[in-house]
């Protein structure tokens, strides 16, 4: 998520993904609004059904 405290320092994967998205034609970077790290795990209070559904649809589209 765009305010995930585990992905916010510039040396993290989040910053690398944003840089690659800007530099590469083949890359597409998606972020989801919020501050939870495990937003797709429905067994946790951090679960965000809308963001999880969007992420799942994007992964399935990539794999198809």
SEKOLDREN-57136 format. One record per residue: residue in three letters; x, y, z of N, C-alpha, C in turn; residue number from 0. Coordinates in nm, 4 decimals, decimal comma. Layout:
# residues N
<r = ALA | nx = X | ny = Y | nz = Z | cax = X | cay = Y | caz = Z | cx = X | cy = Y | cz = Z | k = NUM>
...
This chain:
# residues 64
<r = UNK | nx = 0,0841 | ny = -0,1172 | nz = 0,0000 | cax = 0,0000 | cay = 0,0000 | caz = 0,0000 | cx = 0,0893 | cy = 0,1244 | cz = 0,0000 | k = 0>
<r = UNK | nx = 0,0357 | ny = 0,2348 | nz = -0,0469 | cax = 0,1187 | cay = 0,3530 | caz = -0,0688 | cx = 0,1754 | cy = 0,4163 | cz = 0,0579 | k = 1>
<r = UNK | nx = 0,1199 | ny = 0,3835 | nz = 0,1734 | cax = 0,1738 | cay = 0,4356 | caz = 0,2994 | cx = 0,2161 | cy = 0,3226 | cz = 0,3927 | k = 2>
<r = UNK | nx = 0,2485 | ny = 0,2071 | nz = 0,3361 | cax = 0,2944 | cay = 0,0916 | caz = 0,4123 | cx = 0,4241 | cy = 0,1286 | cz = 0,4847 | k = 3>
<r = UNK | nx = 0,4258 | ny = 0,1248 | nz = 0,6174 | cax = 0,5470 | cay = 0,1633 | caz = 0,6892 | cx = 0,6662 | cy = 0,0710 | cz = 0,6613 | k = 4>
<r = UNK | nx = 0,6406 | ny = -0,0500 | nz = 0,6160 | cax = 0,7509 | cay = -0,1411 | caz = 0,5837 | cx = 0,8082 | cy = -0,1155 | cz = 0,4447 | k = 5>
<r = UNK | nx = 0,7427 | ny = -0,0333 | nz = 0,3659 | cax = 0,7898 | cay = -0,0057 | caz = 0,2296 | cx = 0,8182 | cy = 0,1420 | cz = 0,2068 | k = 6>
<r = UNK | nx = 0,8246 | ny = 0,2209 | nz = 0,3115 | cax = 0,8382 | cay = 0,3645 | caz = 0,2919 | cx = 0,9804 | cy = 0,4184 | cz = 0,2826 | k = 7>
<r = UNK | nx = 1,0822 | ny = 0,3610 | nz = 0,3477 | cax = 1,2163 | cay = 0,4177 | caz = 0,3291 | cx = 1,2608 | cy = 0,4072 | cz = 0,1832 | k = 8>
<r = UNK | nx = 1,3355 | ny = 0,5055 | nz = 0,1332 | cax = 1,3713 | cay = 0,5076 | caz = -0,0099 | cx = 1,4515 | cy = 0,3880 | cz = -0,0577 | k = 9>
<r = UNK | nx = 1,5194 | ny = 0,3184 | nz = 0,0306 | cax = 1,6021 | cay = 0,2052 | caz = -0,0121 | cx = 1,5224 | cy = 0,0756 | cz = -0,0243 | k = 10>
<r = UNK | nx = 1,3914 | ny = 0,0813 | nz = -0,0138 | cax = 1,3085 | cay = -0,0387 | caz = -0,0156 | cx = 1,2655 | cy = -0,0779 | cz = -0,1565 | k = 11>
<r = UNK | nx = 1,1988 | ny = -0,1900 | nz = -0,1642 | cax = 1,1456 | cay = -0,2384 | caz = -0,2911 | cx = 1,0453 | cy = -0,1417 | cz = -0,3512 | k = 12>
<r = UNK | nx = 0,9737 | ny = -0,0683 | nz = -0,2699 | cax = 0,8739 | cay = 0,0257 | caz = -0,3204 | cx = 0,9388 | cy = 0,1319 | cz = -0,4084 | k = 13>
<r = UNK | nx = 1,0469 | ny = 0,1907 | nz = -0,3627 | cax = 1,1154 | cay = 0,2927 | caz = -0,4421 | cx = 1,1755 | cy = 0,2310 | cz = -0,5684 | k = 14>
<r = UNK | nx = 1,2292 | ny = 0,1117 | nz = -0,5577 | cax = 1,2845 | cay = 0,0428 | caz = -0,6747 | cx = 1,1744 | cy = 0,0163 | cz = -0,7771 | k = 15>
<r = UNK | nx = 1,0582 | ny = -0,0279 | nz = -0,7326 | cax = 0,9465 | cay = -0,0534 | caz = -0,8241 | cx = 0,9033 | cy = 0,0750 | cz = -0,8940 | k = 16>
<r = UNK | nx = 0,8957 | ny = 0,1841 | nz = -0,8211 | cax = 0,8570 | cay = 0,3115 | caz = -0,8837 | cx = 0,9597 | cy = 0,3559 | cz = -0,9874 | k = 17>
<r = UNK | nx = 1,0877 | ny = 0,3367 | nz = -0,9570 | cax = 1,1928 | cay = 0,3745 | caz = -1,0511 | cx = 1,1854 | cy = 0,2886 | cz = -1,1772 | k = 18>
<r = UNK | nx = 1,1691 | ny = 0,1585 | nz = -1,1608 | cax = 1,1595 | cay = 0,0699 | caz = -1,2765 | cx = 1,0367 | cy = 0,1022 | cz = -1,3620 | k = 19>
<r = UNK | nx = 0,9266 | ny = 0,1344 | nz = -1,2988 | cax = 0,8059 | cay = 0,1709 | caz = -1,3712 | cx = 0,8318 | cy = 0,2929 | cz = -1,4588 | k = 20>
<r = UNK | nx = 0,9064 | ny = 0,3882 | nz = -1,4075 | cax = 0,9362 | cay = 0,5103 | caz = -1,4831 | cx = 1,0368 | cy = 0,4853 | cz = -1,5951 | k = 21>
<r = UNK | nx = 1,1262 | ny = 0,3892 | nz = -1,5756 | cax = 1,2356 | cay = 0,3669 | caz = -1,6700 | cx = 1,2078 | cy = 0,2617 | cz = -1,7770 | k = 22>
<r = UNK | nx = 1,1223 | ny = 0,1652 | nz = -1,7494 | cax = 1,1029 | cay = 0,0520 | caz = -1,8394 | cx = 0,9648 | cy = 0,0520 | cz = -1,9032 | k = 23>
<r = UNK | nx = 0,9609 | ny = 0,0234 | nz = -2,0311 | cax = 0,8321 | cay = 0,0125 | caz = -2,0998 | cx = 0,7557 | cy = -0,1123 | cz = -2,0560 | k = 24>
<r = UNK | nx = 0,8271 | ny = -0,2173 | nz = -2,0137 | cax = 0,7641 | cay = -0,3441 | caz = -1,9793 | cx = 0,7094 | cy = -0,3471 | cz = -1,8370 | k = 25>
<r = UNK | nx = 0,7441 | ny = -0,2499 | nz = -1,7564 | cax = 0,7046 | cay = -0,2521 | caz = -1,6153 | cx = 0,5757 | cy = -0,1733 | cz = -1,5936 | k = 26>
<r = UNK | nx = 0,4936 | ny = -0,2236 | nz = -1,5052 | cax = 0,3746 | cay = -0,1507 | caz = -1,4605 | cx = 0,3706 | cy = -0,1608 | cz = -1,3093 | k = 27>
<r = UNK | nx = 0,3671 | ny = -0,0482 | nz = -1,2436 | cax = 0,3662 | cay = -0,0432 | caz = -1,0977 | cx = 0,2277 | cy = -0,0035 | cz = -1,0498 | k = 28>
<r = UNK | nx = 0,1735 | ny = -0,0811 | nz = -0,9583 | cax = 0,0452 | cay = -0,0506 | caz = -0,8975 | cx = 0,0653 | cy = -0,0314 | cz = -0,7486 | k = 29>
<r = UNK | nx = 0,0020 | ny = 0,0682 | nz = -0,6934 | cax = -0,0022 | cay = 0,0806 | caz = -0,5480 | cx = -0,1483 | cy = 0,0936 | cz = -0,5079 | k = 30>
<r = UNK | nx = -0,1743 | ny = 0,0648 | nz = -0,3839 | cax = -0,3105 | cay = 0,0657 | caz = -0,3326 | cx = -0,3152 | cy = 0,1636 | cz = -0,2159 | k = 31>
<r = UNK | nx = -0,4194 | ny = 0,2427 | nz = -0,2046 | cax = -0,4249 | cay = 0,3397 | caz = -0,0959 | cx = -0,4358 | cy = 0,2715 | cz = 0,0397 | k = 32>
<r = UNK | nx = -0,3553 | ny = 0,3164 | nz = 0,1311 | cax = -0,3615 | cay = 0,2626 | caz = 0,2660 | cx = -0,2253 | cy = 0,2488 | cz = 0,3294 | k = 33>
<r = UNK | nx = -0,2252 | ny = 0,1958 | nz = 0,4503 | cax = -0,1000 | cay = 0,1860 | caz = 0,5255 | cx = -0,0758 | cy = 0,0462 | cz = 0,5827 | k = 34>
<r = UNK | nx = -0,1428 | ny = -0,0532 | nz = 0,5298 | cax = -0,1277 | cay = -0,1898 | caz = 0,5801 | cx = -0,0330 | cy = -0,2694 | cz = 0,4923 | k = 35>
<r = UNK | nx = 0,0447 | ny = -0,3568 | nz = 0,5528 | cax = 0,1397 | cay = -0,4382 | caz = 0,4775 | cx = 0,0741 | cy = -0,5657 | cz = 0,4243 | k = 36>
<r = UNK | nx = -0,0027 | ny = -0,6330 | nz = 0,5063 | cax = -0,0628 | cay = -0,7611 | caz = 0,4668 | cx = -0,2105 | cy = -0,7424 | cz = 0,4342 | k = 37>
<r = UNK | nx = -0,2379 | ny = -0,6526 | nz = 0,3403 | cax = -0,3767 | cay = -0,6174 | caz = 0,3085 | cx = -0,4517 | cy = -0,7268 | cz = 0,2357 | k = 38>
<r = UNK | nx = -0,3828 | ny = -0,8260 | nz = 0,1815 | cax = -0,4498 | cay = -0,9312 | caz = 0,1048 | cx = -0,4763 | cy = -1,0578 | cz = 0,1859 | k = 39>
<r = UNK | nx = -0,4380 | ny = -1,0579 | nz = 0,3120 | cax = -0,4590 | cay = -1,1757 | caz = 0,3970 | cx = -0,5913 | cy = -1,1590 | cz = 0,4718 | k = 40>
<r = UNK | nx = -0,6935 | ny = -1,2307 | nz = 0,4271 | cax = -0,8270 | cay = -1,2116 | caz = 0,4849 | cx = -0,8400 | cy = -1,2608 | cz = 0,6287 | k = 41>
<r = UNK | nx = -0,7403 | ny = -1,3288 | nz = 0,6804 | cax = -0,7452 | cay = -1,3736 | caz = 0,8191 | cx = -0,6946 | cy = -1,2671 | cz = 0,9167 | k = 42>
<r = UNK | nx = -0,6480 | ny = -1,1541 | nz = 0,8653 | cax = -0,5926 | cay = -1,0488 | caz = 0,9505 | cx = -0,6816 | cy = -0,9256 | cz = 0,9533 | k = 43>
<r = UNK | nx = -0,6732 | ny = -0,8466 | nz = 1,0586 | cax = -0,7521 | cay = -0,7227 | caz = 1,0652 | cx = -0,7112 | cy = -0,6202 | cz = 0,9592 | k = 44>
<r = UNK | nx = -0,5913 | ny = -0,6331 | nz = 0,9047 | cax = -0,5429 | cay = -0,5403 | caz = 0,8019 | cx = -0,6003 | cy = -0,5698 | cz = 0,6636 | k = 45>
<r = UNK | nx = -0,6799 | ny = -0,6749 | nz = 0,6504 | cax = -0,7368 | cay = -0,7156 | caz = 0,5214 | cx = -0,8206 | cy = -0,6032 | cz = 0,4609 | k = 46>
<r = UNK | nx = -0,7940 | ny = -0,5761 | nz = 0,3338 | cax = -0,8690 | cay = -0,4760 | caz = 0,2582 | cx = -0,9262 | cy = -0,5475 | cz = 0,1353 | k = 47>
<r = UNK | nx = -1,0536 | ny = -0,5802 | nz = 0,1394 | cax = -1,1156 | cay = -0,6619 | caz = 0,0343 | cx = -1,1035 | cy = -0,5980 | cz = -0,1031 | k = 48>
<r = UNK | nx = -1,1248 | ny = -0,4697 | nz = -0,1130 | cax = -1,1194 | cay = -0,4020 | caz = -0,2434 | cx = -0,9779 | cy = -0,4050 | cz = -0,3006 | k = 49>
<r = UNK | nx = -0,8791 | ny = -0,3725 | nz = -0,2202 | cax = -0,7403 | cay = -0,3746 | caz = -0,2679 | cx = -0,6957 | cy = -0,5172 | cz = -0,2989 | k = 50>
<r = UNK | nx = -0,7347 | ny = -0,6126 | nz = -0,2158 | cax = -0,6977 | cay = -0,7523 | caz = -0,2391 | cx = -0,7574 | cy = -0,8033 | cz = -0,3695 | k = 51>
<r = UNK | nx = -0,8824 | ny = -0,7680 | nz = -0,3957 | cax = -0,9485 | cay = -0,8096 | caz = -0,5193 | cx = -0,8776 | cy = -0,7493 | cz = -0,6413 | k = 52>
<r = UNK | nx = -0,8419 | ny = -0,6216 | nz = -0,6341 | cax = -0,7717 | cay = -0,5565 | caz = -0,7450 | cx = -0,6356 | cy = -0,6207 | cz = -0,7680 | k = 53>
<r = UNK | nx = -0,5639 | ny = -0,6497 | nz = -0,6604 | cax = -0,4329 | cay = -0,7143 | caz = -0,6744 | cx = -0,4465 | cy = -0,8528 | cz = -0,7363 | k = 54>
<r = UNK | nx = -0,5447 | ny = -0,9292 | nz = -0,6912 | cax = -0,5664 | cay = -1,0635 | caz = -0,7455 | cx = -0,6001 | cy = -1,0571 | cz = -0,8948 | k = 55>
<r = UNK | nx = -0,6862 | ny = -0,9659 | nz = -0,9336 | cax = -0,7228 | cay = -0,9515 | caz = -1,0748 | cx = -0,6010 | cy = -0,9162 | cz = -1,1594 | k = 56>
<r = UNK | nx = -0,5150 | ny = -0,8306 | nz = -1,1085 | cax = -0,3953 | cay = -0,7915 | caz = -1,1837 | cx = -0,2981 | cy = -0,9073 | cz = -1,1970 | k = 57>
<r = UNK | nx = -0,2813 | ny = -0,9866 | nz = -1,0921 | cax = -0,1927 | cay = -1,1029 | caz = -1,0997 | cx = -0,2479 | cy = -1,2048 | cz = -1,1999 | k = 58>
<r = UNK | nx = -0,3768 | ny = -1,2316 | nz = -1,1939 | cax = -0,4362 | cay = -1,3273 | caz = -1,2868 | cx = -0,4263 | cy = -1,2786 | cz = -1,4314 | k = 59>
<r = UNK | nx = -0,4433 | ny = -1,1485 | nz = -1,4519 | cax = -0,4275 | cay = -1,0932 | caz = -1,5866 | cx = -0,2840 | cy = -1,1108 | cz = -1,6363 | k = 60>
<r = UNK | nx = -0,1884 | ny = -1,0866 | nz = -1,5501 | cax = -0,0473 | cay = -1,1046 | caz = -1,5862 | cx = -0,0182 | cy = -1,2491 | cz = -1,6240 | k = 61>
<r = UNK | nx = -0,0751 | ny = -1,3429 | nz = -1,5494 | cax = -0,0471 | cay = -1,4843 | caz = -1,5734 | cx = -0,1212 | cy = -1,5410 | cz = -1,6944 | k = 62>
<r = UNK | nx = -0,2252 | ny = -1,4716 | nz = -1,7386 | cax = -0,3016 | cay = -1,5268 | caz = -1,8509 | cx = -0,2421 | cy = -1,4913 | cz = -1,9806 | k = 63>
